[in-house]
């Protein structure tokens, strides 16, 4: 097979309406599709832990931020950790610059792992890196990749600043008077919102959902739910197929494609579960086109291609 798939991690749509997908197969990292699923282009083998993909539009030009999480499948078929990487590239793969290990600028100590999972880009060009498989920090850089600040981690006096598996980071610009950074604290089933300079604003608990990055489209927030716990005991088996997709209006869940309908009692969200027929195995990312169709990237889904959910 010329363009094999391993895990479909994330997908974005460029200004030409093409769907760009980040994966972690050693033979290809980037696959580019049209909306029917036809493969248009492919490139890249330099990101063996390919995980995060973010589109940045600068004037009339599109750029990509590629995140290598540091976990890759070696030639013996074993998952192997190394230090991760963030690269800004053109849409055809030319590297503009890299953001390397924070140890090199004195932010991390010797031995601290850097295994980033996601990048978000602010309107002014500032870059927010989520070190979701490393130290669980959100690290803010300027548009040239120069360090500004970081927050998160595990040992803050205010627990609202603690992040447990800071898997995703997204710019939430729905309120132009209060732009925010929304972070996935996946092992808490919680999204946490911060100001652009890292001050805590609010959080939303999604009962029994272990979700990936928030994807903002119009007034809605979409997210892939990688796992839910069948026993609702607060834990999950990462090898089991227990995922779906969730959709929020404001801070309220209104739909769970592939999962049970959301239910609130006395204002509190009750646990949501994957449907028994498992239409979605693991929700890892959601991409929304101009017709509000959803494209679902799945991790650990038997090497399957992304799913398309058409709006009805």
C-alpha positions in Angstrom: 0.0 0.0 0.0 1.5 3.3 -1.1 0.0 5.6 1.5 -0.8 3.4 4.6 -2.6 4.7 7.7 -1.7 4.0 11.3 -3.5 6.5 13.5 -5.5 9.5 12.1 -4.7 12.1 14.7 -5.9 15.5 13.5 -7.3 17.3 10.5 -7.7 20.8 9.3 -9.3 22.4 6.2 -7.1 24.9 4.3 -8.3 28.0 2.4 -8.7 25.9 -0.8 -11.1 23.5 0.9 -8.7 20.7 1.1 -8.6 18.4 4.2 -5.1 18.0 5.6 -4.6 15.1 8.0 -1.7 14.4 10.4 -0.8 10.8 11.1 2.0 8.8 12.6 2.7 6.1 10.0 6.5 5.9 9.4 5.9 6.1 5.6 3.8 9.2 5.7 2.8 12.0 8.1 0.6 14.3 6.0 -2.2 13.1 3.7 -4.3 15.7 1.8 -7.9 14.8 0.7 -10.8 16.4 -1.0 -14.2 16.3 0.7 -15.1 13.0 -1.0 -12.1 11.3 0.5 -9.9 11.3 -2.6 -6.2 11.5 -1.9 -4.8 14.6 -3.5 -1.3 14.8 -2.1 1.0 13.5 0.7 4.3 14.3 2.2 6.6 14.0 5.2 8.4 11.2 7.1 10.2 13.4 9.6 7.5 13.4 12.3 7.3 9.7 13.5 5.2 10.8 16.4 2.9 12.9 14.3 0.0 14.1 16.5 -1.1 17.7 16.4 -2.0 19.8 13.3 -3.0 23.5 13.4 -3.7 25.8 10.5 -2.6 29.4 10.6 -3.7 31.9 7.9 -1.3 34.8 7.5 -2.6 37.2 4.9 -3.5 35.1 1.9 -1.1 32.2 2.8 -1.7 29.1 4.8 0.8 27.7 7.2 0.8 24.5 9.3 2.0 23.8 12.8 3.0 20.2 13.1 3.4 18.6 16.5 5.4 15.4 17.0 4.3 14.0 20.4 7.5 12.0 20.9 5.8 8.6 20.8 6.5 6.6 17.7 6.1 3.0 16.5 9.6 1.5 16.1 10.6 -1.1 13.5 9.9 -3.9 16.1 6.4 -2.6 16.4 6.8 -1.2 19.9 5.7 2.3 21.0 8.9 4.2 21.9 9.2 7.6 23.6 11.7 10.3 22.5 11.6 14.1 22.8 9.0 15.8 20.7 9.0 18.6 18.2 6.9 21.5 16.9 7.5 22.8 13.4 6.0 25.6 11.4 5.8 24.6 7.7 4.2 25.6 4.5 1.3 23.5 3.3 3.7 21.5 1.1 6.1 20.8 3.9 8.8 23.4 3.8 10.0 24.0 7.4 10.0 27.7 8.4 11.3 27.1 12.0 11.2 24.6 14.8 10.4 24.9 18.5 12.6 22.5 20.3 13.0 21.3 23.9 12.4 24.0 26.5 15.5 22.8 28.3 17.5 24.7 25.7 16.1 28.1 26.9 16.1 27.3 30.6 12.4 26.6 31.0 12.8 22.9 31.7 15.3 21.1 33.9 17.6 18.3 32.8 15.5 15.1 32.4 12.1 16.9 32.0 10.4 15.3 29.0 9.0 17.4 26.2 6.3 15.5 24.4 4.0 18.2 22.9 0.6 17.2 21.6 -1.0 20.4 20.3 -0.4 24.0 19.2 -2.8 27.0 19.0 -2.0 30.3 17.3 -3.5 33.6 18.5 -4.5 36.5 16.1 -1.3 38.3 17.0 0.8 35.3 16.0 1.6 34.1 19.5 2.0 30.3 19.7 0.7 28.2 22.6 2.2 24.7 22.9 0.5 22.0 25.0 3.0 19.6 26.4 0.3 17.0 27.0 2.5 13.9 27.1 5.4 15.6 28.9 5.2 18.1 31.7 1.6 19.3 31.2 2.5 22.9 30.7 1.1 25.4 28.2 4.1 27.3 26.8 3.5 30.6 25.1 5.9 31.9 22.4 5.7 34.9 20.1 5.3 34.5 16.3 9.1 34.0 15.9 9.2 31.1 18.4 10.7 33.2 21.3 9.6 32.2 24.8 7.1 34.4 26.7 5.7 32.4 29.6 4.3 29.1 30.7 1.6 27.8 33.1 0.0 24.6 34.1 1.8 21.6 35.4 0.8 19.7 38.5 1.8 21.4 41.7 0.0 24.7 41.8 -1.6 26.1 44.9 -4.7 26.9 42.9 -5.8 23.6 41.4 -7.5 25.4 38.5 -4.0 25.8 37.1 -3.2 22.1 37.3 -3.5 20.2 34.1 -3.7 16.4 33.9 -2.8 15.3 30.4 -2.9 18.8 28.7 -3.8 17.1 25.4 -5.3 20.0 23.5 -5.0 23.8 23.3 -7.3 26.0 21.2 -8.0 29.7 20.8 -11.6 30.5 21.7 -12.5 33.8 20.0 -16.3 33.5 20.2 -16.4 36.6 22.4 -14.3 39.3 20.8 -14.1 41.2 24.0 -12.6 38.2 25.9 -10.4 36.0 23.7 -9.3 32.9 25.6 -7.1 29.8 25.5 -9.1 26.6 26.1 -7.0 23.6 27.4 -8.0 20.0 27.6 -7.2 18.5 31.0 -8.2 15.2 29.6 -7.6 13.0 32.7 -10.0 15.3 34.6 -12.6 15.3 31.8 -12.4 19.0 32.0 -11.8 22.0 29.7 -10.1 24.9 31.4 -10.2 28.4 29.9 -7.4 31.0 30.5 -6.8 34.6 29.4 -4.2 35.0 26.6 -1.6 35.7 29.3 -2.5 32.6 31.3 -5.0 33.7 34.0 -7.7 31.2 34.8 -11.2 32.2 33.7 -13.5 29.1 34.0 -13.8 25.4 33.5 -16.4 22.9 32.2 -16.6 19.3 33.5 -17.7 16.7 30.9 -18.8 13.8 32.9 -17.2 10.5 31.8 -15.6 12.0 28.7 -11.8 11.8 28.1 -11.7 14.3 25.3 -9.1 15.8 23.0 -8.8 19.4 21.7 -11.7 21.8 21.5 -12.6 22.7 18.0 -14.5 26.0 17.8 -16.9 26.6 14.9 -19.4 29.5 15.0 -21.0 29.3 18.5 -20.3 25.6 19.0 -17.5 23.6 20.5 -16.8 20.2 19.0 -14.5 17.5 20.4 -13.4 14.0 19.8 -13.9 11.8 22.9 -11.1 9.3 22.9 -12.5 7.2 25.7 -15.4 6.9 28.1 -15.5 4.6 31.0 -18.1 1.8 30.6 -18.3 1.4 34.3 -18.5 5.1 35.0 -15.9 4.6 37.7 -13.7 7.5 36.8 -11.1 5.3 35.0 -10.8 4.0 31.4 -8.9 1.2 29.7 -6.9 3.0 26.9 -6.9 -0.2 24.8 -10.7 -0.5 24.6 -12.8 1.2 21.9 -15.0 3.5 24.0 -15.0 6.8 22.1 -17.5 9.2 20.4 -17.9 12.9 19.6 -19.4 15.6 21.7 -20.9 19.0 20.7 -21.4 22.0 23.1 -23.5 25.2 22.7 -21.9 27.6 25.1 -20.9 25.5 28.1 -23.7 22.9 27.7 -23.5 19.6 25.9 -26.3 19.3 23.3 -25.3 16.3 21.2 -23.0 13.2 21.4 -22.7 11.6 17.9 -21.7 8.0 18.5 -22.7 8.3 22.1 -25.7 8.4 24.4 -27.8 11.6 24.4 -26.6 14.2 27.0 -28.7 14.4 30.2 -28.7 17.0 32.8 -30.1 16.7 36.3 -30.3 19.8 38.5 -27.9 21.5 36.1 -25.3 18.8 36.3 -24.2 16.7 33.3 -24.8 13.0 33.8 -22.3 10.4 32.5 -22.3 9.8 28.7 -21.4 6.5 27.1 -20.5 5.1 23.7 -23.4 3.5 21.9 -23.4 -0.3 22.0 -22.9 -0.6 18.2 -19.7 1.4 18.4 -20.1 3.6 15.3 -17.1 5.6 16.4 -14.3 3.8 18.1 -12.1 6.7 19.3 -12.8 10.3 18.7 -9.4 12.1 18.4 -10.3 15.2 16.4 -13.2 16.9 14.5 -12.9 19.1 11.4 -16.0 21.0 10.2 -16.5 22.2 6.6 -18.6 25.1 5.4 -21.7 22.9 5.1 -21.3 21.8 8.7 -20.3 18.2 7.8 -18.0 16.6 10.3 -14.8 14.7 9.6 -13.7 12.5 12.5 -10.1 11.4 13.0 -9.8 8.3 15.1 -6.9 6.9 17.0 -6.5 3.1 17.5 -9.3 2.4 15.0 -7.8 -0.5 13.1 -5.9 1.7 10.7 -9.1 3.1 9.3 -9.5 6.4 7.4 -11.3 9.4 8.8 -15.1 9.3 9.0 -17.4 11.8 7.4 -20.7 12.7 9.1 -23.0 14.6 6.8 -25.3 17.2 8.1 -29.0 16.3 7.8 
